[in-house]
């Protein structure tokens, strides 16, 4: 559907800088600042209506700023309005070389980006409450894991120090802290499983994903969250690009022949998790274990082979969800006995 007005919104913690322009007024902007809360969102729509502009003729565009923008997007979704949420880097690169930066200028640039790319943009929908709850729990879980790692590193240094002293309060207290944090993580895992159990569609896809060897609770939950329960990405290849495990060729003319490599623009958290899953699958899945050994015998680099296994795991997960049946390995390892 063609839109007549394009609204760029620069989101900050407390305010929204809004720049609006029409298809016939490219360089002429209508601008205003609003509070970043429900009351401010209502004033935003009232302001548009007072300009004799129908909100249904508007395309709202903003950068992805996480918790600062999610309430605004949810509000616009409830009003059944077209809103697109784009990565800040993508907007920046599409504009080209620029000078100067303020919230007001950024709002204008977002509005121009929305008009120039209107046919490529998709209406963004905030995921359901269950997915948002799981996302929050996973974020908190990662924080606890990092804290445990920090405590364990500290514990090693304190244990070496006490070789010349007696066991003291510090080492005992750190051990208690680690035990408490591990207990908290177990409670978080239980809460994630309970939320999934209570949502039929989440449970179905979660169980299918877990049927793939190498995929555990954390990766399964991350897949549900990052794919919006497998509605955000069309296929495994696109998700592999998002996760930073899809290889891309690097060549130009006859002089540039770079190595095929993955992009550094990726979700680094899910990329790390996929590598952990690939390491596990390469040991316990007969097919992937055979694949790894074969490629290594061909002289392929370890990292390159593990990256390929990550892609295979992603494609397997998308395949089982698409056909709605658990993963079943058809691989049969052939044992050839040679009698000399």
C-alpha positions in Angstrom: 0.0 0.0 0.0 1.4 3.4 -1.0 1.9 5.8 1.9 1.7 9.6 1.5 3.5 10.7 4.6 6.8 9.4 6.1 7.5 9.9 9.8 11.1 9.4 11.1 11.4 9.0 14.9 14.6 9.3 16.8 14.1 7.5 20.0 16.0 8.3 23.2 15.3 7.2 26.8 13.0 10.1 27.7 11.9 11.8 24.4 11.0 11.2 20.8 12.2 13.6 18.1 9.7 13.3 15.2 10.2 14.6 11.6 7.4 14.2 9.1 7.4 14.9 5.4 5.3 14.0 2.4 6.0 12.6 -1.1 5.6 16.1 -2.6 7.6 17.9 0.1 10.9 16.0 0.3 13.0 18.7 1.8 10.2 20.3 3.9 9.8 18.8 7.4 7.2 19.1 10.0 8.9 18.5 13.4 8.0 18.2 17.0 9.4 16.6 20.2 7.3 14.3 22.5 7.8 12.4 25.7 8.7 8.7 25.4 5.7 7.4 27.3 2.1 6.4 26.6 0.9 10.0 27.1 3.4 11.2 24.6 2.4 8.6 22.0 -1.2 9.9 22.3 -0.1 13.4 21.7 1.9 12.3 18.7 -1.2 10.9 16.9 -3.3 13.9 17.9 -0.6 16.2 16.5 -0.7 14.3 13.2 -4.5 14.5 13.0 -4.4 18.2 13.7 -2.4 18.6 10.5 -5.3 17.1 8.6 -3.3 14.0 7.9 -4.7 10.5 8.3 -2.5 8.3 10.4 -3.4 5.4 8.1 -1.6 7.3 5.3 1.6 7.4 7.4 4.6 5.1 7.5 6.4 5.3 10.9 10.1 4.4 10.9 12.6 4.3 13.8 15.9 2.7 14.7 16.0 -0.4 16.8 16.8 0.8 20.3 15.6 -2.2 22.4 13.7 -1.4 25.5 13.5 2.3 24.7 11.4 1.7 21.5 9.5 -1.5 22.2 6.6 0.3 24.0 6.2 2.8 21.2 6.1 0.0 18.6 3.6 -2.0 20.7 1.4 1.2 20.9 1.5 1.7 17.1 0.7 -2.0 16.6 -2.4 -1.7 18.7 -3.5 1.2 16.5 -3.0 -1.0 13.4 -0.5 1.5 11.9 2.5 0.7 9.6 5.7 0.9 11.6 9.1 -0.4 10.5 12.1 -0.9 12.9 15.5 -0.8 11.1 19.1 -1.3 12.3 20.8 2.0 12.9 23.8 0.9 10.8 21.6 0.1 7.8 20.0 3.5 7.9 23.4 5.2 8.3 25.0 3.3 5.4 22.0 3.9 3.1 22.4 7.7 3.5 26.0 7.8 2.4 28.6 10.4 3.6 27.1 12.8 6.1 28.3 15.5 8.5 26.8 16.5 11.8 24.5 14.6 14.2 21.7 15.7 16.4 18.4 14.0 17.4 16.6 16.4 15.1 18.8 15.6 12.1 18.6 11.9 12.8 14.8 12.0 12.7 15.0 13.7 9.3 17.4 11.2 8.0 15.2 8.3 9.2 12.2 9.9 7.4 14.1 10.2 4.2 15.3 6.6 4.5 11.6 5.5 5.0 10.5 7.3 1.8 13.4 6.1 -0.4 13.0 2.5 0.8 9.2 2.2 1.3 8.8 -0.7 -1.0 11.4 -2.8 0.8 10.2 -2.1 4.4 8.1 -4.6 6.4 5.5 -3.8 9.0 7.2 -4.7 12.3 5.1 -6.6 14.9 6.1 -6.8 18.5 6.4 -10.5 19.6 3.9 -11.9 22.1 4.3 -11.5 25.8 5.5 -15.1 26.2 8.5 -14.4 23.9 9.2 -11.1 25.6 9.3 -12.8 29.0 11.6 -15.5 27.7 13.9 -12.8 26.2 14.1 -11.0 29.5 14.9 -14.2 31.4 17.6 -15.1 28.9 19.2 -11.7 29.2 19.2 -12.0 33.0 20.6 -15.5 32.7 23.5 -14.3 30.6 24.3 -11.6 33.3 24.4 -14.3 36.0 26.6 -16.5 33.8 29.1 -13.7 33.3 29.0 -13.0 37.1 29.8 -16.6 37.8 32.7 -16.6 35.4 34.1 -13.5 37.0 33.8 -15.0 40.5 35.5 -18.3 39.4 38.4 -16.3 37.9 38.7 -14.4 41.2 38.5 -17.6 43.2 41.5 -19.1 41.5 43.7 -16.1 42.4 42.5 -16.1 46.0 43.1 -19.9 46.3 46.7 -19.4 45.2 47.1 -16.5 47.7 45.9 -18.7 50.6 48.6 -21.3 49.9 50.7 -19.2 52.2 47.8 -18.5 54.6 44.9 -20.4 55.9 41.5 -20.7 54.1 39.7 -17.5 54.9 36.4 -15.7 54.6 37.0 -14.5 51.0 37.3 -17.9 49.3 34.4 -19.4 51.3 32.2 -16.5 50.5 33.0 -16.7 46.7 32.1 -20.4 46.7 28.8 -19.6 48.4 28.1 -16.9 45.8 28.8 -19.3 42.9 26.5 -21.9 44.4 23.8 -19.3 44.9 24.1 -18.0 41.3 24.0 -21.6 39.9 20.8 -22.1 41.9 19.3 -18.9 40.4 20.2 -20.1 36.9 18.4 -23.4 37.5 15.3 -21.4 38.6 15.5 -19.3 35.5 15.7 -22.4 33.3 12.6 -23.8 35.0 10.7 -20.5 34.5 11.6 -20.6 30.7 10.4 -24.1 30.4 7.2 -23.3 32.3 6.4 -20.4 30.0 7.0 -22.5 26.9 4.9 -25.3 28.3 2.0 -23.0 28.8 2.0 -21.7 25.2 1.0 -24.4 22.7 2.7 -22.9 19.6 5.9 -22.2 21.4 6.0 -25.7 22.9 5.4 -27.4 19.6 8.3 -25.6 17.8 10.6 -25.7 20.8 10.2 -29.5 21.0 10.9 -29.8 17.3 14.0 -27.8 17.6 15.2 -29.8 20.6 14.9 -33.0 18.5 18.0 -31.8 16.6 21.2 -33.2 18.2 23.3 -30.5 19.8 20.4 -28.2 20.6 19.6 -27.8 24.3 17.4 -25.6 26.4 19.3 -22.3 26.0 19.7 -22.5 22.2 16.2 -23.7 21.7 14.9 -20.7 23.8 17.1 -18.3 21.9 15.9 -19.7 18.6 12.3 -19.1 19.7 13.1 -15.5 20.7 15.2 -14.4 17.8 13.0 -15.9 15.2 9.7 -14.8 16.9 8.7 -18.4 17.0 10.0 -19.0 13.4 7.9 -16.2 11.9 10.6 -13.6 11.4 12.9 -15.4 8.9 11.8 -17.2 5.7 14.5 -19.8 5.8 17.6 -21.1 7.4 19.9 -19.2 5.0 18.6 -15.8 6.1 18.9 -16.8 9.7 22.4 -18.0 9.2 23.2 -14.5 7.8 21.7 -12.9 10.8 23.7 -15.2 13.1 26.9 -14.5 11.2 27.6 -18.1 10.2 26.7 -17.9 6.5 29.8 -17.7 4.2 30.2 -14.9 1.6 32.6 -14.7 -1.3 35.0 -11.8 -1.4 36.4 -11.2 -4.9 36.5 -8.4 -7.6 37.9 -8.5 -11.1 41.1 -10.4 -11.5 43.1 -8.9 -8.7 41.0 -9.4 -5.6 40.6 -13.0 -4.6 39.9 -12.9 -0.8 38.9 -15.9 1.3 35.2 -16.8 1.5 34.3 -15.7 5.1 31.4 -14.8 7.3 30.3 -11.2 8.1 31.2 -9.6 11.3 27.7 -8.0 11.3 25.9 -10.6 13.4 24.1 -11.5 16.5 27.2 -12.5 18.4 25.3 -14.3 21.3 23.5 -16.7 19.1 26.7 -17.2 17.0 28.6 -18.3 20.1 25.7 -20.7 21.1 25.6 -22.2 17.6 29.4 -22.9 17.8 28.9 -24.6 21.1 26.2 -26.7 19.6 28.4 -27.5 16.6 31.2 -28.7 18.9 28.8 -31.0 20.6 27.2 -32.3 17.4 30.6 -33.0 15.8 31.2 -35.4 18.7 27.9 -37.1 19.2 26.1 -36.9 15.8 27.5 -39.7 13.5 26.7 -37.8 10.3 28.3 -34.5 11.4 31.2 -36.3 13.0 31.9 -38.1 9.7 31.5 -34.8 7.9 34.0 -33.1 10.2 36.6 -35.8 9.8 36.2 -35.9 6.1 36.6 -32.2 5.6 39.6 -32.1 8.0 41.2 -34.9 6.0 40.7 -32.8 2.9 42.8 -30.0 4.5 39.9 -27.7 5.5 40.5 -25.4 8.4 38.8 -26.4 11.7 37.0 -23.1 12.0 35.7 -23.3 8.5 34.3 -26.8 9.1 32.7 -25.8 12.4 31.0 -22.9 10.7 29.6 -25.2 8.0 28.2 -27.5 10.8 26.6 -24.4 12.4 24.8 -23.8 9.1 23.7 -27.4 8.9 22.2 -27.2 12.4 20.3 -24.0 11.5 18.9 -25.6 8.4 17.9 -28.6 10.3 16.0 -26.5 12.9 14.2 -24.6 10.2 13.4 -27.8 8.3 11.8 -29.6 11.3 9.6 -26.6 12.0 8.6 -26.2 8.4 7.5 -29.8 8.0 6.3 -30.0 11.7 8.0 -33.3 12.4 10.9 -34.2 14.7 14.4 -34.6 13.2 15.2 -38.2 12.2 18.7 -39.1 11.1 18.8 -41.3 8.0 22.5 -41.5 8.1 23.9 -45.0 8.5 27.6 -45.4 9.2 29.0 -48.1 7.0 31.5 -50.4 8.6 33.7 -52.2 6.1 35.8 -55.1 7.4 38.9 -55.8 5.4 40.3 -59.3 5.7 43.9 -59.5 4.7 
